[in-house]
Structure formats: C-alpha cells, structure tokens
Amino acid sequence: MVDRPTPEDLRPDRHELMHAAVHALKARVDENEMQKFLVGAASNKGLDPLKATASMNLAVWGKLKCEPEGQPWIYDIEIWGAPAFFGSAVGFMYTAYTSWDSFFTKVTGAHAHGIEVGGGFLQINWLAGVLPVGQFNGVVGGAGIAEAGGDGVWKRK
C-alpha cells in the first residue's frame, strides 16, 4: 500500500492502474481510446491533479461519492454492481480536459472498482457518454475486487 500517496503514485498511466481501467471498461470504451485518455490525463501539465476523497458502499446496489478538495462540486450517485465493497479512499483526480470546470459539467456517468494491488485502490472512471473524461485513484485499506457504475452528474454543494 502507498502510505502517503502523491500524484505520481496515483497517476492514470501507472501500469497497474492503467491495466485495471482498460480491463474494467473494455466492454464500453475502445481500448485505444481509453489508453489515449489515460496517457493524456497523466501528462496534463497545464492542469494539476485535485486532491479528493471518495467512497463506495456496494452490496448489489449502493452509493458512490467523491468530493474534490477546494471545489464547489460533489459526485454522489446510486450505483449497481457486485460483489460487496465498503471503503473510503484518499487520492487524486485527473482529467485530460484543460479546465476542471469543463470536466465537472460534462460528466454523465461513472464506473468504479476496487483493485487488489499494493493493499488496495479505489478507482473511479468518469464518462461523458462513452468517452472517458476523468479518473480518481485513491488508496483504500483492504479493497476487494468489485465493480459498479451508474448514470449521474456532478452537483454544486
């Protein structure tokens, strides 16, 4: 597990995190499009990653929530998936957009999953239709393998 995660530890192009995102969304997003997005989000030098907290509570259906630090936005939706997963994470959000406002206003849904790597990660991939537009990678203790998703938009706090 990463004890004190930095944006470098949780970059979307980190091998394990990239593989997990591509694998999780392969039925919905073209693999080349997903890899292009992940590399672009990781290398977006004009836009710093946002510190954020996120949680997923899932037992067939559940709740997915994310709150970026210092932003007037919250993502809080109902999700469907399996198996059971309950956990909160601290990490960073990334986008390939040149503006966080563009990201917050264009999201139409999310896919989240637990990744059993290095103690555990919670990853959220945000979509605008079928296009990936943002990602959260956070450290969570004891994460299990779970996948869930749902439609939803960012709302002002």
Beta strands, then each sheet from edge to edge (+ up, - down):
strand 1: 50-58
strand 2: 61-68
strand 3: 73-82
strand 4: 85-95
strand 5: 109-115
strand 6: 121-128
strand 7: 131-139
strand 8: 146-151
strand 9: 155-156
sheet 1: 9+ 3- 2+ 1- 4+ 7- 6+ 5- 8+
end
